């Protein structure tokens, strides 16, 4: 059991934010996705000791989280017809082949960053929401990094989630002018993620290589995306990526 708990802790550290990003896409609700993420890991703790770790833990956790969310909505739907419709819609979507889902999972964190950096959100809210949802930083850590009160940061995050939900902001990487409009915010947030990994604002580790490496991976995804859509690399994104790679190479 100790070995399984260690394995789950390792998978949670490496996969939980990617699983959350996909659950947000599938469920369309930040809070519901966060609950589903926790339920998925509880289910894994119960099932994996008997069944073994699945070949694709991330896909297993996404699937488990989605069905846990559907069950939760159906329990609440006894008192709300709209929730019953939402649960039925999600259940219908769940019949899609997992191979199709797996192809989309890899880019979900990039989609999530562009969603969190929507111009309809205040700049401070964009950063706080991204650091919380994409990187998994605690509200207290974000507050320390920006010399703010935790209650203020928490309020920004709650308001930003509510605006995304109420305004039905699409969970996608935008096209054309909308992409260019959001790019500066996205690059800024990616660099803040890298900085938090390069010199953590809290915790026992001064360096968090996982955050630095994730920031580098996201910058590479953005650079590839821009090159694909404009047929030429973006010099500012190239410069950011080069700067992060230089610092990361010197981390020792």
C-alpha positions in Angstrom: 0.0 0.0 0.0 2.9 2.4 0.8 4.3 1.8 -2.7 1.0 2.5 -4.3 0.6 5.7 -2.2 4.1 6.8 -3.4 3.2 6.0 -7.0 0.0 8.0 -6.7 1.8 10.9 -5.1 4.3 10.9 -8.0 1.5 10.7 -10.6 -0.4 13.5 -8.8 2.7 15.7 -9.0 3.3 15.0 -12.6 -0.2 14.7 -14.1 -2.8 16.4 -11.9 -2.7 19.8 -13.6 -2.9 18.2 -17.1 -5.8 16.1 -15.9 -7.5 19.2 -14.4 -7.0 21.1 -17.7 -8.8 18.3 -19.6 -11.6 18.0 -17.1 -12.2 21.8 -17.3 -12.5 21.4 -21.1 -14.8 18.4 -20.8 -17.0 19.7 -18.0 -16.9 23.4 -18.8 -16.8 24.3 -15.1 -13.7 25.0 -13.0 -15.1 24.1 -9.6 -16.8 20.9 -10.9 -13.5 19.9 -12.6 -11.5 20.5 -9.3 -14.0 18.3 -7.4 -13.8 15.6 -10.2 -10.0 15.6 -10.0 -10.0 14.9 -6.3 -12.7 12.2 -6.8 -10.6 10.6 -9.5 -7.5 10.2 -7.3 -9.7 8.9 -4.5 -11.0 6.2 -6.9 -7.5 5.4 -8.0 -6.4 4.9 -4.4 -9.2 2.4 -4.0 -8.9 0.6 -7.4 -5.2 0.6 -8.3 -4.0 -1.5 -5.4 -6.2 -4.3 -6.7 -6.2 -3.7 -10.4 -2.7 -2.3 -10.8 -1.7 1.0 -12.3 -3.3 1.4 -15.8 -1.1 1.7 -18.9 -2.3 5.3 -19.4 -2.9 6.8 -15.9 -3.7 10.3 -17.2 -6.5 8.9 -19.5 -7.8 6.7 -16.7 -8.0 9.7 -14.3 -9.7 11.9 -16.9 -12.3 9.2 -17.6 -12.9 8.5 -13.9 -13.1 12.2 -13.1 -15.6 12.8 -15.9 -17.9 10.0 -14.7 -17.6 11.1 -11.1 -18.7 14.6 -12.2 -21.7 13.2 -14.1 -22.7 11.2 -11.0 -22.4 14.3 -8.8 -24.6 16.3 -11.2 -27.2 13.6 -11.4 -27.4 13.5 -7.6 -27.9 17.2 -7.5 -30.3 17.1 -10.5 -33.1 15.8 -8.3 -33.6 19.4 -7.4 -32.6 21.1 -10.6 -33.7 20.2 -14.1 -30.9 22.2 -15.7 -28.3 20.1 -13.9 -30.1 16.9 -15.2 -29.7 18.3 -18.8 -26.0 19.1 -18.1 -25.4 15.6 -16.8 -27.2 13.9 -19.8 -25.1 16.1 -22.2 -21.8 15.1 -20.5 -22.8 11.5 -20.5 -23.5 11.6 -24.2 -20.1 13.2 -24.8 -18.5 10.5 -22.8 -19.3 7.9 -25.4 -16.6 9.5 -27.7 -13.8 7.1 -28.3 -10.9 7.6 -25.8 -8.4 7.6 -28.7 -10.0 10.9 -29.9 -9.9 12.3 -26.4 -6.2 11.3 -25.9 -5.3 13.3 -29.0 -6.8 16.4 -27.5 -5.4 16.0 -23.9 -1.9 17.0 -24.7 -2.8 20.6 -25.7 -5.4 21.2 -22.9 -3.0 23.2 -20.7 -2.3 25.5 -23.6 -6.0 25.9 -24.2 -6.4 26.6 -20.4 -3.7 29.3 -20.4 -5.4 31.1 -23.3 -8.7 30.9 -21.6 -7.3 32.2 -18.3 -5.7 35.1 -20.3 -8.9 36.2 -22.0 -9.0 40.0 -22.3 -12.3 40.1 -20.6 -10.5 39.3 -17.3 -8.4 41.9 -15.4 -4.6 41.4 -15.9 -4.1 40.5 -12.2 -7.0 38.0 -12.3 -5.4 36.4 -15.4 -2.2 35.8 -13.7 -3.7 34.6 -10.4 -6.1 32.2 -12.2 -3.4 30.8 -14.4 -1.0 30.2 -11.5 -3.8 28.6 -9.5 -5.4 26.4 -12.2 -2.5 25.7 -14.6 0.3 25.4 -12.1 -1.5 24.3 -8.9 0.0 27.0 -6.7 -1.9 27.7 -3.5 -3.7 31.0 -3.0 -1.2 31.8 -0.2 1.8 31.2 -2.5 0.3 33.4 -5.2 -0.4 36.1 -2.6 3.2 36.0 -1.3 4.6 36.2 -4.8 2.5 39.4 -5.5 2.6 40.9 -2.0 -1.1 40.7 -1.7 -3.5 39.3 0.9 -4.7 35.7 0.3 -8.3 36.8 0.6 -7.8 39.4 -2.1 -6.2 36.8 -4.4 -8.9 34.2 -3.7 -11.6 36.8 -4.5 -9.9 37.6 -7.9 -9.8 33.9 -8.7 -13.5 33.3 -7.8 -14.6 36.3 -9.8 -12.5 35.2 -12.8 -14.0 31.7 -12.8 -17.5 33.2 -12.5 -16.9 35.5 -15.5 -15.6 32.7 -17.7 -18.7 30.7 -16.8 -21.3 33.4 -17.1 -19.8 35.0 -20.2 -19.4 31.5 -21.7 -15.8 32.2 -22.7 -14.8 29.4 -25.0 -12.1 27.0 -23.9 -9.9 27.3 -26.9 -6.8 28.8 -28.5 -8.1 31.8 -30.5 -7.5 32.6 -34.1 -6.2 35.7 -35.9 -6.4 39.0 -34.2 -7.8 37.5 -31.0 -4.7 35.3 -30.8 -2.4 38.3 -31.2 -4.4 40.3 -28.6 -3.9 37.6 -26.0 -0.3 36.6 -26.8 1.4 39.2 -24.5 -0.6 38.1 -21.5 0.1 34.4 -22.3 3.9 35.0 -22.6 3.9 37.1 -19.4 2.1 34.3 -17.5 4.5 31.6 -18.9 7.5 33.6 -17.7 5.9 34.0 -14.2 5.4 30.3 -14.1 9.1 29.8 -15.0 10.2 32.3 -12.3 8.1 30.5 -9.7 10.0 27.3 -10.6 13.4 29.0 -10.8 13.0 30.6 -7.3 9.9 29.4 -5.5 8.1 31.9 -3.4 7.2 29.3 -0.8 7.8 25.6 0.2 10.9 23.7 1.2 12.4 23.7 -2.3 14.0 26.8 -3.7 13.9 25.3 -7.2 10.8 23.6 -8.6 12.1 22.0 -11.8 8.6 20.8 -12.7 7.2 24.3 -13.0 10.3 25.6 -15.0 10.1 22.6 -17.4 6.3 23.1 -17.8 6.9 26.8 -18.7 9.4 25.8 -21.3 7.1 23.1 -22.7 4.3 25.7 -22.9 6.5 28.2 -24.6 7.5 25.6 -27.1 3.8 24.8 -27.8 3.0 28.5 -28.3 6.0 28.9 -30.6 5.0 25.9 -32.7 1.4 27.1 -32.8 2.4 30.6 -34.0 4.7 29.1 -36.6 1.9 26.9 -37.9 -0.6 29.7 -38.1 1.6 32.5 -39.5 4.2 30.4 -41.4 7.0 32.2 -39.5 8.3 32.0 -35.9 7.5 34.7 -33.4 10.7 36.6 -32.3 9.3 37.5 -28.9 8.3 34.0 -28.1 11.6 32.7 -29.4 13.4 35.2 -27.2 11.4 34.2 -24.1 12.1 30.5 -24.8 15.8 31.1 -25.3 16.0 33.1 -22.0 14.2 30.4 -20.0 16.4 27.6 -21.6 19.5 29.6 -20.7 18.5 30.1 -17.0 17.3 26.5 -16.7 20.6 25.2 -18.1 22.4 27.1 -15.3 20.0 26.0 -12.5 22.6 23.8 -10.7 
